[in-house]
Amino acid sequence: MEYFILFLPLFASIISGFFGNKIGQRKSEIITSSFVTISAVLSMIIFYNVLVNQYENNLLIATWINSGSLNVNWSIKIDSLSSIMFVVVTLVSSIVHIYSIGYMSHDPHKSRFMSYLSLFTFSMLTLVSSDNFLQLFFGWEGVGLCSYFLIGFWFKRDKANAAAIKAFLVNRVGDFGLALGIFLIFYLFGSVNYIDVFNQIYLIENKNLQFLGLSFNIINLICFFLFIGAMGKSAQIFLHTWLPDAMEGPTPVSALIHAATMVTAGVFLVVRCSPIFEYSPIILGMITVVGMTTALFAASIAIVQNDIKKIIAYSTCSQLGYMFFAAGVGAYNIAMFHLFTHAFFKALLFLGAGSVIHSFNDEQNITEMGGVYKKIPYTYILMIIGTLALTGFPFLSGFYSKDAIIEFAYLKGSFLGYIAATIGILTAILTSIYSWRLIFKTFHGNYNNKKISFEKMHESPAIMLVPLFVLAIGSIFSGYIFKDIFFDTTGFNNLWSSSITFLEPLSLEHPPKWFILTTPILVILSIPIAYYLFVINKDIPKVLIDANRPIFLFLKNKWYFDELYDFLFVNPCKKIGYFFWKSIDNSTIDKFGPDGISILIKKISNKAVKFQSGFIYQYAFIMLLGFSVLLTILIIN
């Protein structure tokens, strides 16, 4: 069963990619969607066995490397953590595959697109099912490569190509950190297998590494490099700039990358390596700071964006910040809980946005929409459900997971924990405001689109709406159904003992009632406030913008990170590259290499051509001259 979960998406990708033109696009869509759906069903069966029967396994696929102390296998590791990720990845991926049949119906390259989606799914499953760091790194690079393919799928668009390259290059920074962490692990332990490393980590708790005259705590150094890798893949602040630009890919790609695959890999890495991170309070503090900063930073940007997909993209960045500071305060299980619920409502929002874009003929600017809730009522209702779940409206999925993160940060009892909880509440308010701004500007108010008449607006086909309905069910009920499974600290010995390490058990206390009620009350109050600001009295936001123009421009330009990186890295690299091209490539290598040789040959040829005049007396003279030279040489010798 486990083999089918992993390899069905790979087979689907091969069939659609190499034989799609022969079997036809429709059969490619059916095969890829069916195979990934079967994987999703089997994943749910595995998850049920893990929960009910405490099923665990480590299935050997093949021996990969066996050299000296380095023994690495291709394996499928089944435990509570990997089984949860199996469900998240395959379920969302299968929904995205089915949705893509309708969304990409007019694209001439559907077979290639479906092949990329399935390959993406296989790469992510390889990552989460690994029992060693090398296989994890293979899947890690696999999702990076597939993201390049998918973001740049419409490769004739310059913006899509630029976004794909940007995503690939920014992720290389994080991947370099992860690679250094893996190298250091192998150097210290002589193994990259999880079980070997985790069982020995306590032995080096107080050991230092000397490098360039400096002393570093080994565990802190390992955790730092691993977290740099997680920052890049999960788009945390400083390495986040690729994520908004990734919206240049088709909308199903955005849903798959943001909800279930690539960006969750960083969170998974930190949780999987909890046996290491638990011995590094300094790096856990760093994770908390980076996570809460990212949550607030991304939410502040989303509140002024107008591109419907970029608003949701920054929302993803913000929610990932929540997951990281949950892990930073030691609540790894709650970080996974939010990852689990987030997959449903974020995929719902992205695919719902895709339905809106489809209805508006590829328009993504929410200021060019409005007043269409009666024209596309199903999309409207489903997106409201996703928005309620995202904002943490009481009793929907986000309410249980996001509020739990804030509460556990508070229960940490440290100064950093209180700061994280406060920022978590502030971010929740911003999340509610920008989410409802998106809904009200998209569906309410006046109809502002000048390209399409209001009468031509239409609802998306059933092939796109049914997947949204499935995700809506998950967005409503997943938090309530699974909260006890993720929260139950008494069940750690059964459910989490093999996958998450807690050196200090999580607090069993409850925060004060006023603290518990603060976030949901503020979230509920933000709905009428947002309605008043963006529907009833639209002049107030304009007045606020005019009165705070520098702040507005700061947020509108995304804290000027792109401009800063252009100044610090991009432009200097271009200048250095131009210098080397001009002074070395062009003036040296080309001049004395291919260009110099060709010029020399051309000059010799031009001189030689002059001997070919066509006059017999000149040929006779040259022959006589040559004969004379030859005779002279013979006489001398």
N, C-alpha and C positions, 0 to 999 in steps of 0.2 A: 504493500500500500504506500509506504513512504517513498519508494522508488518512483512510483507513478506520479506522486505529488511533485517531485523534483523534475522529472524528465519529460512529462507531458508538455509543459510549456516549451521546452527545448525542441521536441519533435515538431510541435506546431510551428515554431519559428522557422525551422529548416524547410518544412513542407511549403509554407507560405512564401518564404524568401526565395527558394531555389526553383520551386515548381509552380509558383502562383500564376505565371503567364500561361502555363499549360493546362492547369485545372480550372482556371477562371477565378475572378475576384470574389464572386459569391461563395464558391466552395472554400476559398481561403478564409473568408470571414467566418464561415460556419465551423471549419476545422479548428481555427485558433480559439474562437469563443467557446466551443464545446470542450476542447482539451483543458483549457484553463478553468472552466466551470467544474469539470470533473475533479481537478486538483483542489478546488475550493471545497467541494463536498467531502472529499477524502480528508482534507485538513480539519474540517469540523468534526469528523469522526475521531481523528487522532486527538484533537483538543478535548473531546468528551471523555476519551479513555484516560487522558492525563488527569482530568479533574476528578473523575469518579473512581478510577482504578489505580491512580498514581503510576500510570504507565510511563516507563522510561526506556530508552534504547539508544544504541550507538551502532548504526549499520555501516559496515565497510563496503564502499563501492569499489575502490581499487587502491593499491599502493602507489603513491605519487613519487616520493623521494625517499631513498634509503641509502644514506651516505654518512658514515661515521656515527656521530650521535644525533644526526638530523634524520628523524623518521617521521614522515608526514604522509597521511592517508587522505584520500577523498572519502568523506564520511557523511552520514546524516545523523546528527545528534538530536534526539528527541527528549525534551524536558519541558517544564512549564513555560519557560521563556521562549524557546523556539516554536512550541506549538501555538502560542498566542500570535507570534509573528507570522506563522504559516496562515492562520485564519485571516489576519489583517491583509497580508499581501495578496493571497489568492482570491479572497472574496472581493476586495475592491478592484483588483485587476480584472476579474471576470466581468464585473459590472461595467468597467470602462471598455472592455472589448465589445460587449453587446451594444453599449451606447454608441461606440464608434461606428457601428454599422450604419446608423442613421446619420450621425454627424458628418461623417466623411463620405457620404453617398455620392457626392459630385466630384470627388477627387479621383484622378485617373491612376493613382499609385496606391490604391487601398491595400493590395497584397503586401507591398513593402512596409507600409505603415503597421499592419497587423503583425507582421514578422518582427518588427522592432519592439512592439508592445510585449509580445510573448518572450522575446529574448531578454528584455528588461526584467520581466517577472522571474525568469530562470536565474538571472544573475543575483537578484535579491534573495531568492530562495537558497541559492548556494551560499550566500553570505550568512544568513541566519541559521542555516543548518550545520555550519562548520563546527568541528571540535578542535580546531587549531587556528592560529593566527594567519598562517599562510593561505589556507583556503578562504578565510574571511577576507584577506587582502585581494584574492582573485575575484571574489564576488564584489568587493568594494570598487575595484577598478572596472569590473564589468558594468555596474550600474552607471559609473562615470562615462564610460564609452557609449552606452546606450542613450544616456541623456544627451550626449553630443549629437547622435543620430536623430533623436526625436525633436529636440529643440530646433535643430537646423533642418527639419524634414522638408520644409518649403525652401529649399536651398537657393532658389532663384531670387529670393528676397534678401537684400543686403543686410537688413536688420536681423533676420533669422540667423544668417551665417555669423554675424558679429556676436550675437547672443550665445550661440553654440560654442564658439571659440572662447568667449569670456567664461562661460560655465566650466569648460574644460581646463582652462589655465588657472582660474581661481581655486578650483578643486585640487590642482596639482600641488598648491602650497600646503593645504591640509594633508594631502596624501603623502607628501614628503615627511611631515611630522609623524604620521602613523608608521611609515616605513622605518624611520629612525627608532621609534618605540619598539617595533618588532625586532630590529637588529640588536638593540640593547637587551631585550628579553632573551634572545638566543645566546648572546655573548655571556650573560650571567647564568642562565640555567641550562644551556646546551640543548634546549628543546623549545618548540613553539606550540606544543600541545597544551590546551587549557588545563587539563588535569595535572600535568607535571608542573606547570608554572604556578597554579593556584595553591598547590599543596606545599610549595617551597617558599612562598612569598614571605611568610613570617620570619624565615631564617635571615633575611637581609633587611629587616625593619630598621636597624640602626647603622647600616653600612653606608659608607660614602664612596664616591667615585672621584678620583683626582683627574682633572683635565685642564691643561694650560695654567697650572698653578692654582686652580680654584677647586674647591671641594663641594660636591653636590650629593645630597641624599639620593640614593639610587631609586627608591620607590617614588619619590617626588619627581625625579627626572623621567621615569617611565610613564607615570601618570600625566605629566605635562605633555609629552609627545603624543600620547594616545588622545588626549583631549584636543590638541591642535588638529588632529585628524578628524575628530568628531565635530569640531567647530566648522571646518571647511564643508563637510558633507551636509551638516544640518544648518548651514547658513547662519551661524551666530555672528554677532557684531564684529566687524573688521574683515570677516570672510563671507559676508552676506551678499555682496554686491551682484553676484551672478543670479540670485533667485528672482528678483523682479523682471530682469531681462529675459529669463526663461519663459516668460509669457508669450514670446514670439512664436513658440511652437503651437500646434493645434490644442484646443482646450482639453480633449481627453488626456493629452500628455501632462498638462498642468495638474489635472486631478490625480493621475497616477504617481507623478513625482512628489507632489505635496502631501498626499493623503496616506500613501501606503508604502512607498518604496524609498527612494533615494534620501530624502531629508530625514527620515526616521532612523536611518542607519547609524547616525552619530549617537542618538539616544540609546539605541540598542547596544552599541559598543560600550558605552559607559556602564550600563546596567549589567551587561555580560561580564565586564571586568570589575564588578563591585568587590570581589576578593582582593583586588589590588588597590582600588581607590579607597577602600575602608582604612587602609594603613597610611593614607596621605591626607590628613585634615587640611593642610595648606592648599592642595589642589582642589579639594572639595569646596573650600571657601572660594577659590578662584572660579569654579564652575557656578557656584551660587551667584557671584557678582556678575559674571558674563551672562548668565541666564536671565537674571532680573533686569539687567541693563538692556539686553536684546528685547525682552518683552515690552518694556516701556518705549524704547527707541522705535521699534517697528510700528507699534500702535500709534505713536505720535505722527509718523509719516502717513500712515493709512488714512488718517482723519482728513487730509487735504488732497488726496489723490482723486482723479476723475476716471481713470481707466478701471473698469469693473474687475478685470482679472488681476491687476496690480494691487488693488485694495485687498482682495482675498489672498494674494501672495504675501503681502506684508502681514496679514493676519496669521498666515502659517508661520512666518518668521517669529511673530510674537508668541504664538502658542508653543512653539518649540522652546522658546525662552522659559516658559512655565515648566516644561518637562525637565529642562536642565537644572533649574534651581530647585526643583523637587529632588532630583538626584543629588544635588549639592548638599541638601540638608539631610540626606540619608534615606529619604523616602523613595527608594528605587521602585517599589511596587506601585506607588501612586503615579510615578512618572510613566510607567508602563500602562497604567489604567487610563491616563489622559491620552497617551498615544493610541490606545485601543478605541476610545470613544471619539477622539479627534478624527480618526480615519473615516468614520461614518459621516459626520456633519461637514467636514471639510470637502470630502468627495462630493457630497450633496450640493454644497455651495458652488463648487467649480463646475460641476456638470449642469447645475441650474443656470449658472452664468452662461455656459455654452448654449443652453436652450434660449436664453434671452438674445445672445449674439446671433444665433441662427434665425430668430424671428426678425431681428433688425438688419438682416443681410450684412453681417460681419461688423456692425457698429459696436464699439466697446466703450465709448465715452458716455458716462451716465448723465451728463448734462444735455446730451442729444437724445435722451429717452423721455420717460415720464408718461403717466396717465394711461398705462396699458394693462392694468390689473384685471380689467374685464375682458380684454382680448386674449390674454394668456393666463387664465385663472389657475390652471394646474401648476404651471411653473411658479406662479406667484405664491400659492399656498405652500408648495414644497420648499421654496427658498425661505419663506418665513419660518418654517420648521427648522431648517438648517441654521438660520440666524438666531432663533431662540436657544437652540442647543449650544451654539458657539458662545453666546453671551452669558450662558450659565443661568438661564431662566429656570425657576424652581421646578424640579422633578424631571427635567430633561437630562440627557446624558452628560452634557457639559457641566451641569450644576453639581453633579456628584464628583466628577473628577477634578475640575478646576478649583472648586471651593475646597476640596480636600487638600490640594497642594498648598493653598494659602493657609489653611488651618495647621497643617504639619509644619510649615515654616514658622508659624507663631509658636507652636508647641516645642520647637527646637530650643526656645528659651534663651538663645544667644542674641547679642546685638545685631549680628548679621541676619539672623532669622527674623527678627522684628522688622528690620529694614526690608527684607524680601517680602514679608507679608504685606507691609504697607504699599510697596510698589506693585504687588500683585493685585491689591484692591484698586489702586489708581489705574492700572492697566485694564482691569475688568470694566471700569467706567468708560475709558476711552474705546475699548472694544465694542461696548454696547452703542456708543454714539456713532462711530464710523460704520458699524454694521447696519444700523437703522437708517443712517444717511444714505447708504447704498440702496436699501429697500425703498425708501420714500422717493428718492430721486429717480429711481428706475421705474417704479410702478405707479406712483401717485403724482399729483400736481398736473400741470399742463403737458400736452404732448408737444415735444420740442424738435422732433426729427423732421428735417426739410427734404430728405432724400426719398423717404417712403411715406406714402399717404397712410393715414390712420386706418382707413378701411382695408388696406392690404395686409395689416398685421395679422399673424396667424399663430396658432399654437403648434408646438413641435409634434412630430409623429409619435405614435405609441412606443416604437422601438427606442426612443430617447426618454420617454416619460416613465416607463415601467422600471428601468434601473433607478431612477430618482425616487420612486415610491419605495423600493426595497431599502435604499439608503435612509429614507425618512423614517422607516420603522426602526432601523438601528439607531438613528439619532434620537429617537424618543425613548426607546426601551433599554438600550445597551447599558446605560449607567445604572439603572435601577436593578436590572437582572444580575449584573456581574459585580455590583459593589461589594457584596459580602465576600465574594471569592478573592477580590483584590485587597480588601481591607483586613480580612481575618488574620490577625497576628498569631492566633493560636494554631493556624493551619500552616505556618511556615515550614514546620518539620515535614509536612506532607507535600505541599505544593511548591514552596520556594527554596527548600533546603539545598537542592542540587544546582540551583541556578543563580541565587542571590545570597550574598553574605551580609549579615548584620552583626558587626562587632558589638554594637550597642542596640538593644531592642528599641523599636519605635515607641513613643509615648502612648499610653493607653488612656490618657486623660482627655477630657473634652474642653475646648476653649470656652470662655464665657459666652453666654447667650447673645450679649450685645455684639460680640465679634462675629459669631456665626451668622447673625441676621444682617450685619452691615452690608456685605457684598450683594446678596439677593435683593435687598431693599433698594440699594442704589441702582442696580441693574434694571429693576422694574420702573423706577422713577425716570430713568434716562429715556424710556420709550416715548412718553408724552412730551418730554423736553425736546427730543430729536424731531418729533412730528411738528411741534410748534416752530422750531428753527428752520426746518427744511421744506415744510409744506404751507403752513399758515402764514408765517411772517419771514419771508426769505430775505428781507432787508437787514435783519440782525446779523447774520453771518457776514454779509458784505461790509457792514459797519465795523464789525470786529476785525475783519481782514484789513480794512483801510487803516484802522487805528493801530494795528500791530503788523504792519507790512514787513519789517525785517524778520520777525518770527515766522510769518507766513511763508516768506521766500526761503527761509532756512529749512522749514519742513517740506515745502514744495520741491525743493532741490535735494531732498533726502539727506539732510545734514551735510551736504557737499562732499560726501565720501568719494563719488566718482571723480569730481574735480580735484580732490586732494590726491587720489591715486594717480590721476593723469599727471599731476605736477611732480609727484615723488617718484613714480615708477615708469609710467607709460612714455611720457615725453623724453625723459633722460635715456630710456632704452632705445627709443627711436633715434635720438641724436647719436648715441654710441654706435648703433647699427649703421646709420648713414656714414659716420666717420670711417668705420672699418670697411664699408663697401667702397667709399670714395678713395681712401688712401691705400688700402691693402688689396681688396678684390679688384677694383677697377684700375688702380695705378700701378700695381705690382703684379699680381697673379695674372690678370687678364692681359696686361701690357706685354709681359715677357712670356706668357703662356700661350693660350690658344690664339689671342689676337695678334701677338708678336710673330708667332710662327706663320700664321696665315698671311700677314703683311709681307714677311720675308719671302715666302714662296711666290706671292703675287709679283713682287719686284723682280725676282729671278725669272719668272715666267714672262714678264713684260720685256726683259732684256733678251731672253731666248727667242721670243717671237720675231725680233728684228732680223734674225738670221734667215727666216722663212720669207724671202722676198718674192720668189717665183721667177727670178731671172737666172738663166742657165749659166751665164758667164760668172755670176757671183758664186753659184754652187761649185763651178769648176775651180775658181780661185781658192775657195775654202778648202776643197779637197787637196789642191796642190800645196796649200799652206800646211795642212795637216800631214801630208806625205813628207814634206820637208822637215817638220818637227820630229816625226817618227824616225826618219833616216838619220837625223843628227844624233838622236838618242842612241841608235844602234851603233853608229861610228864611235861615239864616246865610250861606250861599254866594250 
